[in-house]
Amino acid sequence: MRPRAAAPISPQYRASIESKRPALYERARSDYGLEMNPGPFGIDSRPALVGVKYAESQGLGNGFHDAVMKAYWMGAQPIDDLDVLTGIATAAGLDTDGFRAALTDPDFVAAVDNDIAQAAAYGLQGVPALIFAEKYLVPGAVPYETLVQVVEEVRQKG
Protein backbone atom coordinates (compact mmCIF):
# COMPACT_ATOMS: atom_id res chain seq x y z
CA MET A 1 0.00 0.00 0.00
CA ARG A 2 1.33 3.43 -0.96
CA PRO A 3 0.30 6.69 0.73
CA ARG A 4 -2.11 8.70 -1.40
CA ALA A 5 -0.88 11.74 -3.27
CA ALA A 6 -1.90 15.19 -2.11
CA ALA A 7 -4.93 16.81 -3.70
CA PRO A 8 -4.16 19.54 -6.25
CA ILE A 9 -4.09 23.07 -4.85
CA SER A 10 -6.43 25.56 -6.50
CA PRO A 11 -4.92 28.86 -7.65
CA GLN A 12 -7.30 30.72 -5.30
CA TYR A 13 -6.21 28.69 -2.27
CA ARG A 14 -2.56 29.13 -3.15
CA ALA A 15 -3.03 32.90 -3.53
CA SER A 16 -4.80 33.04 -0.16
CA ILE A 17 -1.96 31.19 1.56
CA GLU A 18 0.71 33.27 -0.16
CA SER A 19 -1.01 36.51 0.88
CA LYS A 20 -0.84 35.46 4.55
CA ARG A 21 2.81 34.41 4.55
CA PRO A 22 4.35 37.87 5.16
CA ALA A 23 2.27 38.29 8.36
CA LEU A 24 3.21 34.77 9.48
CA TYR A 25 6.90 35.46 8.91
CA GLU A 26 6.68 38.76 10.77
CA ARG A 27 4.90 37.12 13.73
CA ALA A 28 7.54 34.38 13.87
CA ARG A 29 10.28 37.02 13.82
CA SER A 30 8.73 39.46 16.30
CA ASP A 31 7.06 37.06 18.75
CA TYR A 32 9.51 34.15 18.70
CA GLY A 33 12.76 35.43 17.20
CA LEU A 34 12.57 32.90 14.35
CA GLU A 35 13.54 33.47 10.74
CA MET A 36 11.33 31.32 8.56
CA ASN A 37 12.71 29.78 5.39
CA PRO A 38 10.02 27.33 4.29
CA GLY A 39 10.34 24.45 1.90
CA PRO A 40 8.48 24.23 -1.39
CA PHE A 41 4.79 25.16 -1.41
CA GLY A 42 2.23 22.50 -2.25
CA ILE A 43 4.25 19.44 -1.32
CA ASP A 44 2.67 16.18 -0.17
CA SER A 45 3.14 16.14 3.60
CA ARG A 46 1.36 12.80 3.92
CA PRO A 47 4.57 10.71 4.13
CA ALA A 48 5.72 12.92 7.01
CA LEU A 49 2.36 12.45 8.73
CA VAL A 50 2.64 8.69 8.39
CA GLY A 51 6.21 8.96 9.64
CA VAL A 52 5.00 10.75 12.77
CA LYS A 53 2.64 7.85 13.50
CA TYR A 54 5.56 5.43 13.26
CA ALA A 55 7.77 7.69 15.38
CA GLU A 56 5.04 7.86 18.04
CA SER A 57 4.90 4.06 18.10
CA GLN A 58 8.64 4.08 18.83
CA GLY A 59 8.40 6.71 21.58
CA LEU A 60 10.07 9.34 19.40
CA GLY A 61 7.03 11.18 18.06
CA ASN A 62 7.74 14.63 19.50
CA GLY A 63 11.39 14.64 18.44
CA PHE A 64 10.62 13.50 14.91
CA HIS A 65 7.72 15.94 14.56
CA ASP A 66 9.87 18.85 15.75
CA ALA A 67 12.70 17.86 13.38
CA VAL A 68 10.33 17.68 10.40
CA MET A 69 8.82 21.06 11.23
CA LYS A 70 12.25 22.65 11.60
CA ALA A 71 13.48 21.03 8.38
CA TYR A 72 10.53 22.37 6.41
CA TRP A 73 9.84 25.77 7.96
CA MET A 74 13.38 26.84 8.74
CA GLY A 75 15.59 24.65 6.57
CA ALA A 76 13.62 24.88 3.29
CA GLN A 77 13.76 21.11 2.91
CA PRO A 78 11.25 19.20 0.76
CA ILE A 79 9.79 16.87 3.39
CA ASP A 80 8.00 14.86 0.72
CA ASP A 81 11.37 13.66 -0.60
CA LEU A 82 11.89 10.16 0.84
CA ASP A 83 15.63 10.59 1.20
CA VAL A 84 15.20 13.89 3.08
CA LEU A 85 12.48 12.42 5.30
CA THR A 86 14.51 9.29 5.99
CA GLY A 87 17.52 11.41 6.92
CA ILE A 88 15.38 13.35 9.39
CA ALA A 89 14.03 10.09 10.82
CA THR A 90 17.49 8.60 11.23
CA ALA A 91 18.79 11.77 12.91
CA ALA A 92 15.79 11.61 15.27
CA GLY A 93 16.85 8.11 16.34
CA LEU A 94 14.49 6.01 14.24
CA ASP A 95 15.55 2.80 12.54
CA THR A 96 16.01 3.61 8.85
CA ASP A 97 14.57 0.37 7.44
CA GLY A 98 11.71 0.35 9.94
CA PHE A 99 10.88 3.94 9.08
CA ARG A 100 10.82 3.33 5.33
CA ALA A 101 8.65 0.23 5.78
CA ALA A 102 6.25 2.14 8.03
CA LEU A 103 5.52 4.72 5.33
CA THR A 104 3.43 2.14 3.49
CA ASP A 105 2.21 0.19 6.53
CA PRO A 106 -1.61 -0.01 6.34
CA ASP A 107 -2.02 0.62 10.07
CA PHE A 108 0.00 3.84 10.06
CA VAL A 109 -1.64 5.01 6.82
CA ALA A 110 -5.09 4.30 8.35
CA ALA A 111 -4.16 6.25 11.49
CA VAL A 112 -3.40 9.31 9.33
CA ASP A 113 -6.66 8.78 7.40
CA ASN A 114 -8.52 8.73 10.72
CA ASP A 115 -6.87 11.99 11.82
CA ILE A 116 -7.82 13.64 8.52
CA ALA A 117 -11.40 12.38 8.83
CA GLN A 118 -11.62 13.73 12.38
CA ALA A 119 -10.32 17.12 11.22
CA ALA A 120 -12.92 17.16 8.44
CA ALA A 121 -15.65 16.28 10.96
CA TYR A 122 -14.58 19.34 12.99
CA GLY A 123 -14.74 21.44 9.81
CA LEU A 124 -11.01 22.11 9.76
CA GLN A 125 -9.48 23.01 6.45
CA GLY A 126 -6.01 24.07 7.48
CA VAL A 127 -3.33 23.96 10.11
CA PRO A 128 -2.42 24.77 12.70
CA ALA A 129 -5.67 24.21 14.55
CA LEU A 130 -5.96 23.19 18.18
CA ILE A 131 -9.08 21.76 19.80
CA PHE A 132 -9.45 21.87 23.57
CA ALA A 133 -11.90 19.69 25.51
CA GLU A 134 -13.44 18.63 22.20
CA LYS A 135 -15.33 21.93 21.95
CA TYR A 136 -12.95 24.92 21.82
CA LEU A 137 -11.23 25.60 18.50
CA VAL A 138 -8.18 27.83 18.17
CA PRO A 139 -7.50 28.21 14.44
CA GLY A 140 -4.21 29.43 13.07
CA ALA A 141 -0.91 30.36 14.64
CA VAL A 142 -1.68 32.40 17.73
CA PRO A 143 0.50 33.95 20.41
CA TYR A 144 1.35 31.85 23.45
CA GLU A 145 -0.70 34.17 25.67
CA THR A 146 -3.83 33.32 23.66
CA LEU A 147 -3.29 29.62 24.30
CA VAL A 148 -2.86 30.28 28.02
CA GLN A 149 -6.16 32.18 28.04
CA VAL A 150 -7.96 29.32 26.29
CA VAL A 151 -6.56 26.75 28.72
CA GLU A 152 -7.68 28.88 31.67
CA GLU A 153 -11.15 29.25 30.18
CA VAL A 154 -11.41 25.49 29.62
CA ARG A 155 -10.32 24.86 33.22
CA GLN A 156 -12.94 27.29 34.55
CA LYS A 157 -15.81 25.90 32.48
CA GLY A 158 -14.78 22.29 32.90
ChimeraX commands (.cxc) that place a marker at each C-alpha (Angstrom):
marker #1 position 0.00,0.00,0.00 radius 0.5
marker #1 position 1.33,3.43,-0.96 radius 0.5
marker #1 position 0.30,6.69,0.73 radius 0.5
marker #1 position -2.11,8.70,-1.40 radius 0.5
marker #1 position -0.88,11.74,-3.27 radius 0.5
marker #1 position -1.90,15.19,-2.11 radius 0.5
marker #1 position -4.93,16.81,-3.70 radius 0.5
marker #1 position -4.16,19.54,-6.25 radius 0.5
marker #1 position -4.09,23.07,-4.85 radius 0.5
marker #1 position -6.43,25.56,-6.50 radius 0.5
marker #1 position -4.92,28.86,-7.65 radius 0.5
marker #1 position -7.30,30.72,-5.30 radius 0.5
marker #1 position -6.21,28.69,-2.27 radius 0.5
marker #1 position -2.56,29.13,-3.15 radius 0.5
marker #1 position -3.03,32.90,-3.53 radius 0.5
marker #1 position -4.80,33.04,-0.16 radius 0.5
marker #1 position -1.96,31.19,1.56 radius 0.5
marker #1 position 0.71,33.27,-0.16 radius 0.5
marker #1 position -1.01,36.51,0.88 radius 0.5
marker #1 position -0.84,35.46,4.55 radius 0.5
marker #1 position 2.81,34.41,4.55 radius 0.5
marker #1 position 4.35,37.87,5.16 radius 0.5
marker #1 position 2.27,38.29,8.36 radius 0.5
marker #1 position 3.21,34.77,9.48 radius 0.5
marker #1 position 6.90,35.46,8.91 radius 0.5
marker #1 position 6.68,38.76,10.77 radius 0.5
marker #1 position 4.90,37.12,13.73 radius 0.5
marker #1 position 7.54,34.38,13.87 radius 0.5
marker #1 position 10.28,37.02,13.82 radius 0.5
marker #1 position 8.73,39.46,16.30 radius 0.5
marker #1 position 7.06,37.06,18.75 radius 0.5
marker #1 position 9.51,34.15,18.70 radius 0.5
marker #1 position 12.76,35.43,17.20 radius 0.5
marker #1 position 12.57,32.90,14.35 radius 0.5
marker #1 position 13.54,33.47,10.74 radius 0.5
marker #1 position 11.33,31.32,8.56 radius 0.5
marker #1 position 12.71,29.78,5.39 radius 0.5
marker #1 position 10.02,27.33,4.29 radius 0.5
marker #1 position 10.34,24.45,1.90 radius 0.5
marker #1 position 8.48,24.23,-1.39 radius 0.5
marker #1 position 4.79,25.16,-1.41 radius 0.5
marker #1 position 2.23,22.50,-2.25 radius 0.5
marker #1 position 4.25,19.44,-1.32 radius 0.5
marker #1 position 2.67,16.18,-0.17 radius 0.5
marker #1 position 3.14,16.14,3.60 radius 0.5
marker #1 position 1.36,12.80,3.92 radius 0.5
marker #1 position 4.57,10.71,4.13 radius 0.5
marker #1 position 5.72,12.92,7.01 radius 0.5
marker #1 position 2.36,12.45,8.73 radius 0.5
marker #1 position 2.64,8.69,8.39 radius 0.5
marker #1 position 6.21,8.96,9.64 radius 0.5
marker #1 position 5.00,10.75,12.77 radius 0.5
marker #1 position 2.64,7.85,13.50 radius 0.5
marker #1 position 5.56,5.43,13.26 radius 0.5
marker #1 position 7.77,7.69,15.38 radius 0.5
marker #1 position 5.04,7.86,18.04 radius 0.5
marker #1 position 4.90,4.06,18.10 radius 0.5
marker #1 position 8.64,4.08,18.83 radius 0.5
marker #1 position 8.40,6.71,21.58 radius 0.5
marker #1 position 10.07,9.34,19.40 radius 0.5
marker #1 position 7.03,11.18,18.06 radius 0.5
marker #1 position 7.74,14.63,19.50 radius 0.5
marker #1 position 11.39,14.64,18.44 radius 0.5
marker #1 position 10.62,13.50,14.91 radius 0.5
marker #1 position 7.72,15.94,14.56 radius 0.5
marker #1 position 9.87,18.85,15.75 radius 0.5
marker #1 position 12.70,17.86,13.38 radius 0.5
marker #1 position 10.33,17.68,10.40 radius 0.5
marker #1 position 8.82,21.06,11.23 radius 0.5
marker #1 position 12.25,22.65,11.60 radius 0.5
marker #1 position 13.48,21.03,8.38 radius 0.5
marker #1 position 10.53,22.37,6.41 radius 0.5
marker #1 position 9.84,25.77,7.96 radius 0.5
marker #1 position 13.38,26.84,8.74 radius 0.5
marker #1 position 15.59,24.65,6.57 radius 0.5
marker #1 position 13.62,24.88,3.29 radius 0.5
marker #1 position 13.76,21.11,2.91 radius 0.5
marker #1 position 11.25,19.20,0.76 radius 0.5
marker #1 position 9.79,16.87,3.39 radius 0.5
marker #1 position 8.00,14.86,0.72 radius 0.5
marker #1 position 11.37,13.66,-0.60 radius 0.5
marker #1 position 11.89,10.16,0.84 radius 0.5
marker #1 position 15.63,10.59,1.20 radius 0.5
marker #1 position 15.20,13.89,3.08 radius 0.5
marker #1 position 12.48,12.42,5.30 radius 0.5
marker #1 position 14.51,9.29,5.99 radius 0.5
marker #1 position 17.52,11.41,6.92 radius 0.5
marker #1 position 15.38,13.35,9.39 radius 0.5
marker #1 position 14.03,10.09,10.82 radius 0.5
marker #1 position 17.49,8.60,11.23 radius 0.5
marker #1 position 18.79,11.77,12.91 radius 0.5
marker #1 position 15.79,11.61,15.27 radius 0.5
marker #1 position 16.85,8.11,16.34 radius 0.5
marker #1 position 14.49,6.01,14.24 radius 0.5
marker #1 position 15.55,2.80,12.54 radius 0.5
marker #1 position 16.01,3.61,8.85 radius 0.5
marker #1 position 14.57,0.37,7.44 radius 0.5
marker #1 position 11.71,0.35,9.94 radius 0.5
marker #1 position 10.88,3.94,9.08 radius 0.5
marker #1 position 10.82,3.33,5.33 radius 0.5
marker #1 position 8.65,0.23,5.78 radius 0.5
marker #1 position 6.25,2.14,8.03 radius 0.5
marker #1 position 5.52,4.72,5.33 radius 0.5
marker #1 position 3.43,2.14,3.49 radius 0.5
marker #1 position 2.21,0.19,6.53 radius 0.5
marker #1 position -1.61,-0.01,6.34 radius 0.5
marker #1 position -2.02,0.62,10.07 radius 0.5
marker #1 position 0.00,3.84,10.06 radius 0.5
marker #1 position -1.64,5.01,6.82 radius 0.5
marker #1 position -5.09,4.30,8.35 radius 0.5
marker #1 position -4.16,6.25,11.49 radius 0.5
marker #1 position -3.40,9.31,9.33 radius 0.5
marker #1 position -6.66,8.78,7.40 radius 0.5
marker #1 position -8.52,8.73,10.72 radius 0.5
marker #1 position -6.87,11.99,11.82 radius 0.5
marker #1 position -7.82,13.64,8.52 radius 0.5
marker #1 position -11.40,12.38,8.83 radius 0.5
marker #1 position -11.62,13.73,12.38 radius 0.5
marker #1 position -10.32,17.12,11.22 radius 0.5
marker #1 position -12.92,17.16,8.44 radius 0.5
marker #1 position -15.65,16.28,10.96 radius 0.5
marker #1 position -14.58,19.34,12.99 radius 0.5
marker #1 position -14.74,21.44,9.81 radius 0.5
marker #1 position -11.01,22.11,9.76 radius 0.5
marker #1 position -9.48,23.01,6.45 radius 0.5
marker #1 position -6.01,24.07,7.48 radius 0.5
marker #1 position -3.33,23.96,10.11 radius 0.5
marker #1 position -2.42,24.77,12.70 radius 0.5
marker #1 position -5.67,24.21,14.55 radius 0.5
marker #1 position -5.96,23.19,18.18 radius 0.5
marker #1 position -9.08,21.76,19.80 radius 0.5
marker #1 position -9.45,21.87,23.57 radius 0.5
marker #1 position -11.90,19.69,25.51 radius 0.5
marker #1 position -13.44,18.63,22.20 radius 0.5
marker #1 position -15.33,21.93,21.95 radius 0.5
marker #1 position -12.95,24.92,21.82 radius 0.5
marker #1 position -11.23,25.60,18.50 radius 0.5
marker #1 position -8.18,27.83,18.17 radius 0.5
marker #1 position -7.50,28.21,14.44 radius 0.5
marker #1 position -4.21,29.43,13.07 radius 0.5
marker #1 position -0.91,30.36,14.64 radius 0.5
marker #1 position -1.68,32.40,17.73 radius 0.5
marker #1 position 0.50,33.95,20.41 radius 0.5
marker #1 position 1.35,31.85,23.45 radius 0.5
marker #1 position -0.70,34.17,25.67 radius 0.5
marker #1 position -3.83,33.32,23.66 radius 0.5
marker #1 position -3.29,29.62,24.30 radius 0.5
marker #1 position -2.86,30.28,28.02 radius 0.5
marker #1 position -6.16,32.18,28.04 radius 0.5
marker #1 position -7.96,29.32,26.29 radius 0.5
marker #1 position -6.56,26.75,28.72 radius 0.5
marker #1 position -7.68,28.88,31.67 radius 0.5
marker #1 position -11.15,29.25,30.18 radius 0.5
marker #1 position -11.41,25.49,29.62 radius 0.5
marker #1 position -10.32,24.86,33.22 radius 0.5
marker #1 position -12.94,27.29,34.55 radius 0.5
marker #1 position -15.81,25.90,32.48 radius 0.5
marker #1 position -14.78,22.29,32.90 radius 0.5
marker link #1:1,2 radius 0.2
marker link #1:2,3 radius 0.2
marker link #1:3,4 radius 0.2
marker link #1:4,5 radius 0.2
marker link #1:5,6 radius 0.2
marker link #1:6,7 radius 0.2
marker link #1:7,8 radius 0.2
marker link #1:8,9 radius 0.2
marker link #1:9,10 radius 0.2
marker link #1:10,11 radius 0.2
marker link #1:11,12 radius 0.2
marker link #1:12,13 radius 0.2
marker link #1:13,14 radius 0.2
marker link #1:14,15 radius 0.2
marker link #1:15,16 radius 0.2
marker link #1:16,17 radius 0.2
marker link #1:17,18 radius 0.2
marker link #1:18,19 radius 0.2
marker link #1:19,20 radius 0.2
marker link #1:20,21 radius 0.2
marker link #1:21,22 radius 0.2
marker link #1:22,23 radius 0.2
marker link #1:23,24 radius 0.2
marker link #1:24,25 radius 0.2
marker link #1:25,26 radius 0.2
marker link #1:26,27 radius 0.2
marker link #1:27,28 radius 0.2
marker link #1:28,29 radius 0.2
marker link #1:29,30 radius 0.2
marker link #1:30,31 radius 0.2
marker link #1:31,32 radius 0.2
marker link #1:32,33 radius 0.2
marker link #1:33,34 radius 0.2
marker link #1:34,35 radius 0.2
marker link #1:35,36 radius 0.2
marker link #1:36,37 radius 0.2
marker link #1:37,38 radius 0.2
marker link #1:38,39 radius 0.2
marker link #1:39,40 radius 0.2
marker link #1:40,41 radius 0.2
marker link #1:41,42 radius 0.2
marker link #1:42,43 radius 0.2
marker link #1:43,44 radius 0.2
marker link #1:44,45 radius 0.2
marker link #1:45,46 radius 0.2
marker link #1:46,47 radius 0.2
marker link #1:47,48 radius 0.2
marker link #1:48,49 radius 0.2
marker link #1:49,50 radius 0.2
marker link #1:50,51 radius 0.2
marker link #1:51,52 radius 0.2
marker link #1:52,53 radius 0.2
marker link #1:53,54 radius 0.2
marker link #1:54,55 radius 0.2
marker link #1:55,56 radius 0.2
marker link #1:56,57 radius 0.2
marker link #1:57,58 radius 0.2
marker link #1:58,59 radius 0.2
marker link #1:59,60 radius 0.2
marker link #1:60,61 radius 0.2
marker link #1:61,62 radius 0.2
marker link #1:62,63 radius 0.2
marker link #1:63,64 radius 0.2
marker link #1:64,65 radius 0.2
marker link #1:65,66 radius 0.2
marker link #1:66,67 radius 0.2
marker link #1:67,68 radius 0.2
marker link #1:68,69 radius 0.2
marker link #1:69,70 radius 0.2
marker link #1:70,71 radius 0.2
marker link #1:71,72 radius 0.2
marker link #1:72,73 radius 0.2
marker link #1:73,74 radius 0.2
marker link #1:74,75 radius 0.2
marker link #1:75,76 radius 0.2
marker link #1:76,77 radius 0.2
marker link #1:77,78 radius 0.2
marker link #1:78,79 radius 0.2
marker link #1:79,80 radius 0.2
marker link #1:80,81 radius 0.2
marker link #1:81,82 radius 0.2
marker link #1:82,83 radius 0.2
marker link #1:83,84 radius 0.2
marker link #1:84,85 radius 0.2
marker link #1:85,86 radius 0.2
marker link #1:86,87 radius 0.2
marker link #1:87,88 radius 0.2
marker link #1:88,89 radius 0.2
marker link #1:89,90 radius 0.2
marker link #1:90,91 radius 0.2
marker link #1:91,92 radius 0.2
marker link #1:92,93 radius 0.2
marker link #1:93,94 radius 0.2
marker link #1:94,95 radius 0.2
marker link #1:95,96 radius 0.2
marker link #1:96,97 radius 0.2
marker link #1:97,98 radius 0.2
marker link #1:98,99 radius 0.2
marker link #1:99,100 radius 0.2
marker link #1:100,101 radius 0.2
marker link #1:101,102 radius 0.2
marker link #1:102,103 radius 0.2
marker link #1:103,104 radius 0.2
marker link #1:104,105 radius 0.2
marker link #1:105,106 radius 0.2
marker link #1:106,107 radius 0.2
marker link #1:107,108 radius 0.2
marker link #1:108,109 radius 0.2
marker link #1:109,110 radius 0.2
marker link #1:110,111 radius 0.2
marker link #1:111,112 radius 0.2
marker link #1:112,113 radius 0.2
marker link #1:113,114 radius 0.2
marker link #1:114,115 radius 0.2
marker link #1:115,116 radius 0.2
marker link #1:116,117 radius 0.2
marker link #1:117,118 radius 0.2
marker link #1:118,119 radius 0.2
marker link #1:119,120 radius 0.2
marker link #1:120,121 radius 0.2
marker link #1:121,122 radius 0.2
marker link #1:122,123 radius 0.2
marker link #1:123,124 radius 0.2
marker link #1:124,125 radius 0.2
marker link #1:125,126 radius 0.2
marker link #1:126,127 radius 0.2
marker link #1:127,128 radius 0.2
marker link #1:128,129 radius 0.2
marker link #1:129,130 radius 0.2
marker link #1:130,131 radius 0.2
marker link #1:131,132 radius 0.2
marker link #1:132,133 radius 0.2
marker link #1:133,134 radius 0.2
marker link #1:134,135 radius 0.2
marker link #1:135,136 radius 0.2
marker link #1:136,137 radius 0.2
marker link #1:137,138 radius 0.2
marker link #1:138,139 radius 0.2
marker link #1:139,140 radius 0.2
marker link #1:140,141 radius 0.2
marker link #1:141,142 radius 0.2
marker link #1:142,143 radius 0.2
marker link #1:143,144 radius 0.2
marker link #1:144,145 radius 0.2
marker link #1:145,146 radius 0.2
marker link #1:146,147 radius 0.2
marker link #1:147,148 radius 0.2
marker link #1:148,149 radius 0.2
marker link #1:149,150 radius 0.2
marker link #1:150,151 radius 0.2
marker link #1:151,152 radius 0.2
marker link #1:152,153 radius 0.2
marker link #1:153,154 radius 0.2
marker link #1:154,155 radius 0.2
marker link #1:155,156 radius 0.2
marker link #1:156,157 radius 0.2
marker link #1:157,158 radius 0.2
view
